[in-house]
Amino acid sequence: MNIKHRIIAALVAIVAIVLGALWLVRACSQTEVGLDVNEDINITPEQITSIKAIGEWEFLSIADEELVDTVRKGFFSDGHLSRIYYGTIRLGINLHQVEPGWVTASGDSLLVTLPAIGLLDRDFIDEARTKSFYESGKWSHQDREALYRRAYQKMLKHALTPENLRQARQNGEAQMQRLFQAMGYEHVSIRFSEAAE
């Protein structure tokens, strides 16, 4: 190949490169890049289902011990039975009891309606730790069962106070707000259903 052909080939290559660069600049200048921001946060049915799957959620636990006794008058001697019962009462909610539409979203705000705070476990006395404090005379299984029921009622009375229920509600609100704020909701309102009387 002579020099003339090389010069012509080089000029054709330069012209092709310039034309390609001009076409590329023109194509890029006509292309718009945009960012579309969706301010709405949508809670999905899957997220709601996974939250419901948590089931029972404890907000407050109260450890209690009760000394319960009874005396039986006898002809020759009196019988005396004293026992110490230990239990842990757990207050919270059962998410399987939420009503349809318990979570409603609007923009960055969320309204969550939860079941009433209640007793999570009705079998809260630890019978393995129950101790006979004092026992004289003969006592039947029914006598011991009556003491157990009295201890049970005393523990319920001491645990289900307005102050403890209020504390459980406050703990529940704080925990649920943290959960939903971690999901991206800035404003979370929590309310509890009224307890059935």
Backbone as JSON Lines, residues from 0, in Angstrom:
{"i":0,"aa":"M","n":[0.84,-1.17,0.0],"ca":[0.0,0.0,0.0],"c":[0.88,1.23,0.0]}
{"i":1,"aa":"N","n":[0.56,2.15,-0.9],"ca":[1.39,3.34,-0.98],"c":[0.94,4.39,0.01]}
{"i":2,"aa":"I","n":[1.67,5.45,0.04],"ca":[1.43,6.5,1.03],"c":[0.11,7.19,0.77]}
{"i":3,"aa":"K","n":[-0.28,7.33,-0.47],"ca":[-1.53,8.01,-0.81],"c":[-2.71,7.22,-0.24]}
{"i":4,"aa":"H","n":[-2.7,5.92,-0.39],"ca":[-3.8,5.1,0.14],"c":[-3.82,5.14,1.67]}
{"i":5,"aa":"R","n":[-2.66,5.2,2.26],"ca":[-2.6,5.26,3.73],"c":[-3.17,6.57,4.25]}
{"i":6,"aa":"I","n":[-2.89,7.65,3.59],"ca":[-3.41,8.96,4.0],"c":[-4.93,8.96,3.85]}
{"i":7,"aa":"I","n":[-5.45,8.42,2.76],"ca":[-6.89,8.39,2.53],"c":[-7.56,7.51,3.59]}
{"i":8,"aa":"A","n":[-6.96,6.36,3.92],"ca":[-7.53,5.47,4.94],"c":[-7.52,6.14,6.3]}
{"i":9,"aa":"A","n":[-6.44,6.88,6.59],"ca":[-6.36,7.58,7.88],"c":[-7.41,8.67,7.95]}
{"i":10,"aa":"L","n":[-7.61,9.42,6.83],"ca":[-8.62,10.49,6.81],"c":[-10.03,9.91,6.97]}
{"i":11,"aa":"V","n":[-10.28,8.77,6.31],"ca":[-11.6,8.13,6.43],"c":[-11.82,7.69,7.88]}
{"i":12,"aa":"A","n":[-10.8,7.14,8.53],"ca":[-10.92,6.7,9.93],"c":[-11.16,7.88,10.86]}
{"i":13,"aa":"I","n":[-10.45,8.99,10.6],"ca":[-10.63,10.19,11.44],"c":[-12.03,10.74,11.28]}
{"i":14,"aa":"V","n":[-12.51,10.81,10.02],"ca":[-13.87,11.32,9.76],"c":[-14.89,10.4,10.45]}
{"i":15,"aa":"A","n":[-14.69,9.07,10.38],"ca":[-15.62,8.13,11.02],"c":[-15.62,8.31,12.53]}
{"i":16,"aa":"I","n":[-14.47,8.52,13.12],"ca":[-14.39,8.73,14.58],"c":[-15.08,10.03,14.95]}
{"i":17,"aa":"V","n":[-14.85,11.1,14.2],"ca":[-15.48,12.39,14.5],"c":[-16.99,12.27,14.37]}
{"i":18,"aa":"L","n":[-17.47,11.64,13.27],"ca":[-18.91,11.48,13.09],"c":[-19.52,10.63,14.2]}
{"i":19,"aa":"G","n":[-18.84,9.58,14.61],"ca":[-19.32,8.73,15.71],"c":[-19.38,9.5,17.02]}
{"i":20,"aa":"A","n":[-18.39,10.34,17.29],"ca":[-18.36,11.15,18.51],"c":[-19.49,12.17,18.49]}
{"i":21,"aa":"L","n":[-19.72,12.81,17.31],"ca":[-20.81,13.79,17.2],"c":[-22.17,13.11,17.42]}
{"i":22,"aa":"W","n":[-22.34,11.91,16.84],"ca":[-23.6,11.2,17.01],"c":[-23.82,10.82,18.48]}
{"i":23,"aa":"L","n":[-22.73,10.42,19.15],"ca":[-22.81,10.02,20.57],"c":[-23.17,11.22,21.45]}
{"i":24,"aa":"V","n":[-22.55,12.39,21.16],"ca":[-22.85,13.59,21.94],"c":[-24.3,14.01,21.73]}
{"i":25,"aa":"R","n":[-24.75,13.94,20.48],"ca":[-26.13,14.32,20.18],"c":[-27.12,13.36,20.86]}
{"i":26,"aa":"A","n":[-26.85,12.08,20.83],"ca":[-27.73,11.09,21.45],"c":[-27.79,11.28,22.96]}
{"i":27,"aa":"C","n":[-26.66,11.55,23.57],"ca":[-26.65,11.74,25.03],"c":[-27.34,13.03,25.43]}
{"i":28,"aa":"S","n":[-27.24,14.08,24.61],"ca":[-27.86,15.35,24.98],"c":[-29.37,15.26,24.89]}
{"i":29,"aa":"Q","n":[-29.91,14.34,24.09],"ca":[-31.36,14.2,23.97],"c":[-31.94,13.23,25.01]}
{"i":30,"aa":"T","n":[-31.1,12.47,25.65],"ca":[-31.57,11.51,26.65],"c":[-31.73,12.23,27.98]}
{"i":31,"aa":"E","n":[-32.86,12.01,28.63],"ca":[-33.09,12.62,29.93],"c":[-33.03,11.54,31.0]}
{"i":32,"aa":"V","n":[-32.34,11.87,32.05],"ca":[-32.28,10.98,33.19],"c":[-33.1,11.64,34.29]}
{"i":33,"aa":"G","n":[-34.08,10.94,34.82],"ca":[-34.92,11.5,35.87],"c":[-35.03,10.54,37.04]}
{"i":34,"aa":"L","n":[-35.33,11.11,38.16],"ca":[-35.52,10.32,39.37],"c":[-36.92,10.59,39.87]}
{"i":35,"aa":"D","n":[-37.72,9.54,39.97],"ca":[-39.09,9.67,40.45],"c":[-39.14,9.14,41.87]}
{"i":36,"aa":"V","n":[-39.46,10.0,42.81],"ca":[-39.49,9.61,44.21],"c":[-40.93,9.38,44.63]}
{"i":37,"aa":"N","n":[-41.18,8.2,45.17],"ca":[-42.5,7.87,45.69],"c":[-42.45,8.07,47.2]}
{"i":38,"aa":"E","n":[-43.15,9.08,47.67],"ca":[-43.13,9.41,49.1],"c":[-43.96,8.44,49.93]}
{"i":39,"aa":"D","n":[-44.86,7.69,49.29],"ca":[-45.71,6.75,50.03],"c":[-44.94,5.49,50.37]}
{"i":40,"aa":"I","n":[-45.13,5.04,51.6],"ca":[-44.58,3.77,52.04],"c":[-45.76,2.82,52.13]}
{"i":41,"aa":"N","n":[-45.66,1.71,51.48],"ca":[-46.77,0.77,51.5],"c":[-46.39,-0.46,52.3]}
{"i":42,"aa":"I","n":[-47.19,-0.73,53.33],"ca":[-46.97,-1.96,54.1],"c":[-47.65,-3.08,53.33]}
{"i":43,"aa":"T","n":[-46.91,-4.14,53.12],"ca":[-47.43,-5.23,52.29],"c":[-48.19,-6.24,53.13]}
{"i":44,"aa":"P","n":[-49.07,-7.0,52.49],"ca":[-49.78,-8.06,53.23],"c":[-48.81,-9.08,53.83]}
{"i":45,"aa":"E","n":[-47.69,-9.31,53.16],"ca":[-46.7,-10.25,53.69],"c":[-46.1,-9.74,55.0]}
{"i":46,"aa":"Q","n":[-45.85,-8.41,55.06],"ca":[-45.32,-7.84,56.3],"c":[-46.33,-7.96,57.43]}
{"i":47,"aa":"I","n":[-47.59,-7.69,57.14],"ca":[-48.64,-7.79,58.16],"c":[-48.75,-9.23,58.65]}
{"i":48,"aa":"T","n":[-48.7,-10.18,57.71],"ca":[-48.79,-11.6,58.09],"c":[-47.61,-12.01,58.95]}
{"i":49,"aa":"S","n":[-46.42,-11.53,58.62],"ca":[-45.25,-11.91,59.43],"c":[-45.3,-11.28,60.82]}
{"i":50,"aa":"I","n":[-45.88,-10.1,60.95],"ca":[-46.02,-9.49,62.27],"c":[-47.06,-10.27,63.08]}
{"i":51,"aa":"K","n":[-48.18,-10.64,62.45],"ca":[-49.2,-11.43,63.15],"c":[-48.66,-12.77,63.61]}
{"i":52,"aa":"A","n":[-47.73,-13.33,62.84],"ca":[-47.18,-14.65,63.16],"c":[-46.38,-14.64,64.46]}
{"i":53,"aa":"I","n":[-46.02,-13.45,64.94],"ca":[-45.31,-13.36,66.22],"c":[-46.16,-13.98,67.32]}
{"i":54,"aa":"G","n":[-47.47,-13.82,67.22],"ca":[-48.37,-14.41,68.23],"c":[-48.41,-13.57,69.48]}
{"i":55,"aa":"E","n":[-48.09,-14.18,70.6],"ca":[-48.14,-13.46,71.87],"c":[-46.93,-12.56,72.01]}
{"i":56,"aa":"W","n":[-47.19,-11.34,72.48],"ca":[-46.13,-10.35,72.65],"c":[-46.23,-9.83,74.09]}
{"i":57,"aa":"E","n":[-45.23,-10.13,74.89],"ca":[-45.23,-9.75,76.3],"c":[-44.72,-8.32,76.46]}
{"i":58,"aa":"F","n":[-45.47,-7.52,77.23],"ca":[-45.1,-6.14,77.49],"c":[-44.7,-5.89,78.95]}
{"i":59,"aa":"L","n":[-45.14,-6.76,79.85],"ca":[-44.8,-6.59,81.26],"c":[-44.91,-7.93,81.96]}
{"i":60,"aa":"S","n":[-43.93,-8.23,82.82],"ca":[-44.0,-9.47,83.6],"c":[-43.85,-9.12,85.07]}
{"i":61,"aa":"I","n":[-44.69,-9.74,85.9],"ca":[-44.73,-9.45,87.33],"c":[-44.48,-10.75,88.09]}
{"i":62,"aa":"A","n":[-43.38,-10.78,88.82],"ca":[-43.08,-11.95,89.67],"c":[-43.76,-11.72,91.02]}
{"i":63,"aa":"D","n":[-44.39,-12.76,91.53],"ca":[-45.13,-12.63,92.78],"c":[-44.96,-13.89,93.62]}
{"i":64,"aa":"E","n":[-45.06,-13.71,94.91],"ca":[-45.11,-14.86,95.81],"c":[-46.17,-14.56,96.85]}
{"i":65,"aa":"E","n":[-46.92,-15.58,97.18],"ca":[-48.03,-15.42,98.12],"c":[-47.96,-16.5,99.19]}
{"i":66,"aa":"L","n":[-48.11,-16.08,100.43],"ca":[-48.23,-17.01,101.55],"c":[-49.73,-17.13,101.85]}
{"i":67,"aa":"V","n":[-50.25,-18.34,101.73],"ca":[-51.67,-18.57,101.95],"c":[-51.79,-19.66,103.01]}
{"i":68,"aa":"D","n":[-52.71,-19.41,103.95],"ca":[-52.87,-20.42,105.0],"c":[-54.33,-20.62,105.35]}
{"i":69,"aa":"T","n":[-54.57,-21.7,106.04],"ca":[-55.92,-22.02,106.51],"c":[-55.8,-22.77,107.83]}
{"i":70,"aa":"V","n":[-56.84,-22.65,108.62],"ca":[-56.87,-23.33,109.92],"c":[-58.18,-24.11,109.99]}
{"i":71,"aa":"R","n":[-58.08,-25.32,110.52],"ca":[-59.28,-26.13,110.71],"c":[-59.37,-26.46,112.2]}
{"i":72,"aa":"K","n":[-60.48,-26.11,112.8],"ca":[-60.69,-26.38,114.22],"c":[-61.07,-27.85,114.39]}
{"i":73,"aa":"G","n":[-60.39,-28.51,115.29],"ca":[-60.66,-29.92,115.56],"c":[-61.1,-30.12,117.01]}
{"i":74,"aa":"F","n":[-61.59,-31.3,117.3],"ca":[-62.05,-31.61,118.65],"c":[-60.87,-31.7,119.62]}
{"i":75,"aa":"F","n":[-59.82,-32.4,119.19],"ca":[-58.65,-32.55,120.05],"c":[-57.54,-31.54,119.74]}
{"i":76,"aa":"S","n":[-57.41,-31.21,118.47],"ca":[-56.37,-30.24,118.09],"c":[-56.8,-29.55,116.8]}
{"i":77,"aa":"D","n":[-56.19,-28.38,116.58],"ca":[-56.46,-27.62,115.36],"c":[-55.44,-28.02,114.28]}
{"i":78,"aa":"G","n":[-55.9,-28.0,113.05],"ca":[-55.01,-28.25,111.92],"c":[-54.62,-26.92,111.29]}
{"i":79,"aa":"H","n":[-53.38,-26.84,110.84],"ca":[-52.9,-25.6,110.24],"c":[-52.12,-25.95,108.97]}
{"i":80,"aa":"L","n":[-52.42,-25.23,107.89],"ca":[-51.73,-25.46,106.62],"c":[-51.34,-24.12,106.03]}
{"i":81,"aa":"S","n":[-50.05,-23.93,105.83],"ca":[-49.53,-22.71,105.2],"c":[-48.62,-23.11,104.04]}
{"i":82,"aa":"R","n":[-48.84,-22.46,102.92],"ca":[-48.02,-22.76,101.74],"c":[-47.59,-21.45,101.08]}
{"i":83,"aa":"I","n":[-46.41,-21.48,100.47],"ca":[-45.91,-20.33,99.71],"c":[-45.97,-20.7,98.23]}
{"i":84,"aa":"Y","n":[-46.63,-19.83,97.46],"ca":[-46.78,-20.03,96.02],"c":[-45.98,-18.95,95.28]}
{"i":85,"aa":"Y","n":[-45.34,-19.37,94.21],"ca":[-44.57,-18.45,93.36],"c":[-45.18,-18.44,91.97]}
{"i":86,"aa":"G","n":[-45.2,-17.28,91.37],"ca":[-45.74,-17.21,90.0],"c":[-45.21,-15.99,89.27]}
{"i":87,"aa":"T","n":[-45.3,-16.04,87.95],"ca":[-44.94,-14.91,87.1],"c":[-46.11,-14.64,86.17]}
{"i":88,"aa":"I","n":[-46.7,-13.46,86.33],"ca":[-47.85,-13.06,85.53],"c":[-47.31,-12.23,84.37]}
{"i":89,"aa":"R","n":[-47.68,-12.62,83.16],"ca":[-47.2,-11.94,81.96],"c":[-48.37,-11.22,81.29]}
{"i":90,"aa":"L","n":[-48.19,-9.91,81.09],"ca":[-49.22,-9.1,80.44],"c":[-48.76,-8.72,79.04]}
{"i":91,"aa":"G","n":[-49.68,-8.76,78.11],"ca":[-49.35,-8.41,76.73],"c":[-50.54,-8.6,75.82]}
{"i":92,"aa":"I","n":[-50.25,-8.86,74.55],"ca":[-51.31,-9.04,73.55],"c":[-51.05,-10.32,72.77]}
{"i":93,"aa":"N","n":[-52.11,-10.81,72.16],"ca":[-52.0,-11.94,71.24],"c":[-52.34,-11.4,69.86]}
{"i":94,"aa":"L","n":[-51.33,-11.35,68.99],"ca":[-51.53,-10.77,67.66],"c":[-52.44,-11.62,66.76]}
{"i":95,"aa":"H","n":[-52.73,-12.86,67.18],"ca":[-53.69,-13.66,66.43],"c":[-55.11,-13.15,66.63]}
{"i":96,"aa":"Q","n":[-55.3,-12.23,67.58],"ca":[-56.63,-11.69,67.88],"c":[-56.88,-10.33,67.23]}
{"i":97,"aa":"V","n":[-55.97,-9.86,66.37],"ca":[-56.18,-8.55,65.74],"c":[-57.37,-8.62,64.8]}
{"i":98,"aa":"E","n":[-58.05,-7.5,64.67],"ca":[-59.21,-7.4,63.78],"c":[-58.74,-7.08,62.37]}
{"i":99,"aa":"P","n":[-59.54,-7.42,61.35],"ca":[-59.17,-7.04,59.98],"c":[-59.0,-5.51,59.89]}
{"i":100,"aa":"G","n":[-58.01,-5.08,59.14],"ca":[-57.74,-3.64,59.0],"c":[-57.05,-3.05,60.21]}
{"i":101,"aa":"W","n":[-56.36,-3.86,60.99],"ca":[-55.71,-3.38,62.21],"c":[-54.55,-2.45,61.93]}
{"i":102,"aa":"V","n":[-54.04,-2.47,60.7],"ca":[-52.97,-1.55,60.3],"c":[-53.46,-0.76,59.11]}
{"i":103,"aa":"T","n":[-53.5,0.57,59.23],"ca":[-53.87,1.42,58.1],"c":[-52.78,2.46,57.91]}
{"i":104,"aa":"A","n":[-52.34,2.61,56.66],"ca":[-51.26,3.53,56.33],"c":[-51.79,4.67,55.49]}
{"i":105,"aa":"S","n":[-51.19,5.84,55.7],"ca":[-51.49,7.02,54.9],"c":[-50.2,7.83,54.79]}
{"i":106,"aa":"G","n":[-49.53,7.72,53.64],"ca":[-48.26,8.42,53.47],"c":[-47.22,7.84,54.41]}
{"i":107,"aa":"D","n":[-46.62,8.72,55.23],"ca":[-45.61,8.24,56.19],"c":[-46.2,8.02,57.58]}
{"i":108,"aa":"S","n":[-47.54,7.96,57.65],"ca":[-48.23,7.76,58.93],"c":[-48.91,6.4,58.95]}
{"i":109,"aa":"L","n":[-48.99,5.86,60.15],"ca":[-49.57,4.54,60.33],"c":[-50.44,4.55,61.57]}
{"i":110,"aa":"L","n":[-51.62,3.94,61.48],"ca":[-52.5,3.75,62.63],"c":[-52.6,2.26,62.87]}
{"i":111,"aa":"V","n":[-52.24,1.82,64.08],"ca":[-52.22,0.41,64.44],"c":[-53.2,0.21,65.6]}
{"i":112,"aa":"T","n":[-54.17,-0.68,65.42],"ca":[-55.13,-1.0,66.47],"c":[-54.85,-2.42,66.95]}
{"i":113,"aa":"L","n":[-54.47,-2.53,68.21],"ca":[-54.07,-3.8,68.81],"c":[-55.16,-4.33,69.74]}
{"i":114,"aa":"P","n":[-55.14,-5.64,70.01],"ca":[-56.09,-6.19,70.99],"c":[-55.82,-5.61,72.38]}
{"i":115,"aa":"A","n":[-56.77,-5.74,73.25],"ca":[-56.62,-5.24,74.62],"c":[-55.48,-5.98,75.33]}
{"i":116,"aa":"I","n":[-54.8,-5.26,76.22],"ca":[-53.76,-5.88,77.06],"c":[-54.45,-6.89,77.97]}
{"i":117,"aa":"G","n":[-53.85,-8.04,78.09],"ca":[-54.43,-9.06,78.95],"c":[-53.4,-10.04,79.44]}
{"i":118,"aa":"L","n":[-53.89,-11.02,80.15],"ca":[-53.07,-12.09,80.71],"c":[-52.68,-13.04,79.57]}
{"i":119,"aa":"L","n":[-51.39,-13.29,79.4],"ca":[-50.94,-14.16,78.31],"c":[-51.01,-15.64,78.67]}
{"i":120,"aa":"D","n":[-50.83,-15.94,79.94],"ca":[-50.81,-17.35,80.36],"c":[-51.62,-17.48,81.64]}
{"i":121,"aa":"R","n":[-52.66,-18.28,81.61],"ca":[-53.5,-18.46,82.8],"c":[-52.91,-19.46,83.78]}
{"i":122,"aa":"D","n":[-51.91,-20.16,83.37],"ca":[-51.26,-21.16,84.24],"c":[-49.92,-20.58,84.7]}
{"i":123,"aa":"F","n":[-49.98,-19.55,85.54],"ca":[-48.78,-18.79,85.88],"c":[-48.14,-19.19,87.21]}
{"i":124,"aa":"I","n":[-48.79,-20.01,88.01],"ca":[-48.19,-20.44,89.27],"c":[-47.21,-21.57,88.99]}
{"i":125,"aa":"D","n":[-46.0,-21.43,89.51],"ca":[-44.97,-22.46,89.35],"c":[-45.13,-23.47,90.49]}
{"i":126,"aa":"E","n":[-45.86,-24.54,90.2],"ca":[-46.16,-25.51,91.25],"c":[-44.91,-26.25,91.72]}
{"i":127,"aa":"A","n":[-43.9,-26.33,90.89],"ca":[-42.66,-27.0,91.3],"c":[-41.96,-26.23,92.43]}
{"i":128,"aa":"R","n":[-42.19,-24.93,92.48],"ca":[-41.56,-24.11,93.53],"c":[-42.45,-23.91,94.75]}
{"i":129,"aa":"T","n":[-43.69,-24.38,94.7],"ca":[-44.6,-24.24,95.83],"c":[-44.03,-24.99,97.04]}
{"i":130,"aa":"K","n":[-44.05,-24.31,98.18],"ca":[-43.48,-24.91,99.39],"c":[-44.52,-24.94,100.5]}
{"i":131,"aa":"S","n":[-44.51,-26.03,101.25],"ca":[-45.3,-26.07,102.47],"c":[-44.5,-25.34,103.54]}
{"i":132,"aa":"F","n":[-45.08,-24.27,104.05],"ca":[-44.41,-23.48,105.06],"c":[-44.62,-24.08,106.45]}
{"i":133,"aa":"Y","n":[-45.86,-24.48,106.67],"ca":[-46.2,-25.12,107.95],"c":[-47.39,-26.01,107.71]}
{"i":134,"aa":"E","n":[-47.34,-27.21,108.29],"ca":[-48.46,-28.13,108.11],"c":[-48.62,-28.97,109.37]}
{"i":135,"aa":"S","n":[-49.83,-28.94,109.93],"ca":[-50.15,-29.81,111.05],"c":[-51.57,-30.34,110.82]}
{"i":136,"aa":"G","n":[-51.79,-31.56,111.16],"ca":[-53.08,-32.19,110.91],"c":[-53.11,-32.86,109.55]}
{"i":137,"aa":"K","n":[-54.26,-33.4,109.22],"ca":[-54.42,-34.09,107.94],"c":[-55.16,-33.18,106.97]}
{"i":138,"aa":"W","n":[-54.61,-33.09,105.75],"ca":[-55.19,-32.22,104.73],"c":[-55.37,-33.01,103.44]}
{"i":139,"aa":"S","n":[-56.52,-32.82,102.81],"ca":[-56.83,-33.55,101.57],"c":[-56.33,-32.79,100.34]}
{"i":140,"aa":"H","n":[-56.44,-33.45,99.22],"ca":[-56.09,-32.81,97.94],"c":[-57.01,-31.61,97.69]}
{"i":141,"aa":"Q","n":[-58.28,-31.73,98.08],"ca":[-59.23,-30.63,97.89],"c":[-58.85,-29.42,98.74]}
{"i":142,"aa":"D","n":[-58.33,-29.66,99.96],"ca":[-57.88,-28.55,100.81],"c":[-56.72,-27.81,100.15]}
{"i":143,"aa":"R","n":[-55.78,-28.58,99.62],"ca":[-54.62,-27.97,98.96],"c":[-55.05,-27.22,97.68]}
{"i":144,"aa":"E","n":[-56.02,-27.79,96.98],"ca":[-56.55,-27.14,95.77],"c":[-57.22,-25.82,96.12]}
{"i":145,"aa":"A","n":[-57.94,-25.77,97.24],"ca":[-58.58,-24.53,97.69],"c":[-57.53,-23.46,98.0]}
{"i":146,"aa":"L","n":[-56.41,-23.87,98.63],"ca":[-55.32,-22.92,98.89],"c":[-54.73,-22.4,97.59]}
{"i":147,"aa":"Y","n":[-54.55,-23.31,96.63],"ca":[-54.01,-22.93,95.32],"c":[-54.9,-21.87,94.67]}
{"i":148,"aa":"R","n":[-56.21,-22.09,94.7],"ca":[-57.15,-21.13,94.09],"c":[-57.09,-19.78,94.78]}
{"i":149,"aa":"R","n":[-56.94,-19.79,96.11],"ca":[-56.82,-18.51,96.84],"c":[-55.55,-17.78,96.44]}
{"i":150,"aa":"A","n":[-54.44,-18.52,96.33],"ca":[-53.17,-17.91,95.91],"c":[-53.29,-17.35,94.49]}
{"i":151,"aa":"Y","n":[-53.95,-18.09,93.63],"ca":[-54.16,-17.68,92.24],"c":[-54.9,-16.35,92.18]}
{"i":152,"aa":"Q","n":[-56.0,-16.25,92.93],"ca":[-56.79,-15.02,92.94],"c":[-56.02,-13.85,93.53]}
{"i":153,"aa":"K","n":[-55.23,-14.11,94.58],"ca":[-54.43,-13.03,95.18],"c":[-53.39,-12.52,94.19]}
{"i":154,"aa":"M","n":[-52.75,-13.44,93.45],"ca":[-51.75,-13.02,92.46],"c":[-52.4,-12.2,91.34]}
{"i":155,"aa":"L","n":[-53.56,-12.64,90.89],"ca":[-54.26,-11.88,89.85],"c":[-54.6,-10.47,90.34]}
{"i":156,"aa":"K","n":[-55.09,-10.4,91.57],"ca":[-55.47,-9.1,92.14],"c":[-54.27,-8.16,92.23]}
{"i":157,"aa":"H","n":[-53.12,-8.7,92.62],"ca":[-51.92,-7.87,92.75],"c":[-51.32,-7.5,91.39]}
{"i":158,"aa":"A","n":[-51.53,-8.34,90.37],"ca":[-50.91,-8.1,89.07],"c":[-51.77,-7.24,88.15]}
{"i":159,"aa":"L","n":[-53.08,-7.47,88.15],"ca":[-53.96,-6.77,87.21],"c":[-54.46,-5.44,87.77]}
{"i":160,"aa":"T","n":[-53.54,-4.63,88.23],"ca":[-53.88,-3.31,88.75],"c":[-53.91,-2.31,87.6]}
{"i":161,"aa":"P","n":[-54.63,-1.21,87.75],"ca":[-54.63,-0.17,86.71],"c":[-53.22,0.32,86.39]}
{"i":162,"aa":"E","n":[-52.37,0.41,87.41],"ca":[-51.0,0.88,87.19],"c":[-50.21,-0.11,86.32]}
{"i":163,"aa":"N","n":[-50.32,-1.41,86.62],"ca":[-49.6,-2.41,85.81],"c":[-50.14,-2.46,84.38]}
{"i":164,"aa":"L","n":[-51.44,-2.38,84.22],"ca":[-52.02,-2.38,82.88],"c":[-51.58,-1.15,82.09]}
{"i":165,"aa":"R","n":[-51.52,-0.01,82.76],"ca":[-51.05,1.23,82.12],"c":[-49.58,1.08,81.7]}
{"i":166,"aa":"Q","n":[-48.77,0.5,82.59],"ca":[-47.34,0.31,82.27],"c":[-47.17,-0.65,81.09]}
{"i":167,"aa":"A","n":[-47.95,-1.73,81.07],"ca":[-47.88,-2.67,79.95],"c":[-48.29,-1.99,78.65]}
{"i":168,"aa":"R","n":[-49.32,-1.15,78.71],"ca":[-49.78,-0.42,77.53],"c":[-48.69,0.52,77.02]}
{"i":169,"aa":"Q","n":[-48.03,1.24,77.94],"ca":[-46.96,2.16,77.54],"c":[-45.8,1.39,76.92]}
{"i":170,"aa":"N","n":[-45.42,0.27,77.53],"ca":[-44.35,-0.56,76.97],"c":[-44.72,-1.06,75.59]}
{"i":171,"aa":"G","n":[-45.98,-1.48,75.43],"ca":[-46.46,-1.98,74.14],"c":[-46.43,-0.91,73.07]}
{"i":172,"aa":"E","n":[-46.88,0.29,73.42],"ca":[-46.86,1.4,72.45],"c":[-45.43,1.68,72.0]}
{"i":173,"aa":"A","n":[-44.5,1.74,72.95],"ca":[-43.11,2.04,72.62],"c":[-42.51,0.95,71.73]}
{"i":174,"aa":"Q","n":[-42.76,-0.32,72.05],"ca":[-42.2,-1.41,71.25],"c":[-42.78,-1.44,69.84]}
{"i":175,"aa":"M","n":[-44.08,-1.25,69.72],"ca":[-44.71,-1.27,68.4],"c":[-44.29,-0.06,67.57]}
{"i":176,"aa":"Q","n":[-44.15,1.1,68.2],"ca":[-43.69,2.27,67.45],"c":[-42.29,2.04,66.91]}
{"i":177,"aa":"R","n":[-41.4,1.47,67.73],"ca":[-40.04,1.18,67.25],"c":[-40.08,0.2,66.08]}
{"i":178,"aa":"L","n":[-40.93,-0.82,66.17],"ca":[-41.03,-1.81,65.1],"c":[-41.42,-1.15,63.78]}
{"i":179,"aa":"F","n":[-42.5,-0.35,63.8],"ca":[-43.0,0.23,62.56],"c":[-42.12,1.39,62.09]}
{"i":180,"aa":"Q","n":[-41.48,2.11,62.99],"ca":[-40.56,3.16,62.56],"c":[-39.34,2.55,61.88]}
{"i":181,"aa":"A","n":[-38.93,1.37,62.34],"ca":[-37.82,0.67,61.67],"c":[-38.22,0.24,60.26]}
{"i":182,"aa":"M","n":[-39.52,0.13,60.01],"ca":[-40.0,-0.23,58.67],"c":[-40.16,1.01,57.79]}
{"i":183,"aa":"G","n":[-39.89,2.2,58.34],"ca":[-39.91,3.42,57.53],"c":[-41.03,4.39,57.81]}
{"i":184,"aa":"Y","n":[-41.91,4.07,58.74],"ca":[-43.02,4.98,59.04],"c":[-42.58,5.97,60.1]}
{"i":185,"aa":"E","n":[-42.71,7.26,59.77],"ca":[-42.25,8.29,60.7],"c":[-43.25,8.5,61.84]}
{"i":186,"aa":"H","n":[-44.51,8.54,61.49],"ca":[-45.56,8.82,62.47],"c":[-46.39,7.55,62.69]}
{"i":187,"aa":"V","n":[-46.3,6.98,63.87],"ca":[-47.01,5.75,64.19],"c":[-47.91,6.01,65.39]}
{"i":188,"aa":"S","n":[-49.21,5.79,65.21],"ca":[-50.17,5.92,66.31],"c":[-50.63,4.51,66.69]}
{"i":189,"aa":"I","n":[-50.54,4.22,68.0],"ca":[-50.93,2.91,68.5],"c":[-52.14,3.09,69.4]}
{"i":190,"aa":"R","n":[-53.13,2.24,69.2],"ca":[-54.26,2.24,70.13],"c":[-54.63,0.8,70.42]}
{"i":191,"aa":"F","n":[-55.21,0.6,71.59],"ca":[-55.59,-0.74,72.04],"c":[-57.11,-0.83,72.08]}
{"i":192,"aa":"S","n":[-57.63,-2.0,71.71],"ca":[-59.06,-2.24,71.83],"c":[-59.42,-2.25,73.32]}
{"i":193,"aa":"E","n":[-60.68,-2.02,73.6],"ca":[-61.14,-2.07,74.98],"c":[-61.23,-3.52,75.43]}
{"i":194,"aa":"A","n":[-60.89,-3.77,76.68],"ca":[-60.97,-5.14,77.23],"c":[-62.43,-5.53,77.35]}
{"i":195,"aa":"A","n":[-62.73,-6.77,77.01],"ca":[-64.09,-7.28,77.16],"c":[-64.37,-7.48,78.64]}
{"i":196,"aa":"E","n":[-65.49,-7.0,79.08],"ca":[-65.85,-7.13,80.51],"c":[-66.61,-8.42,80.72]}
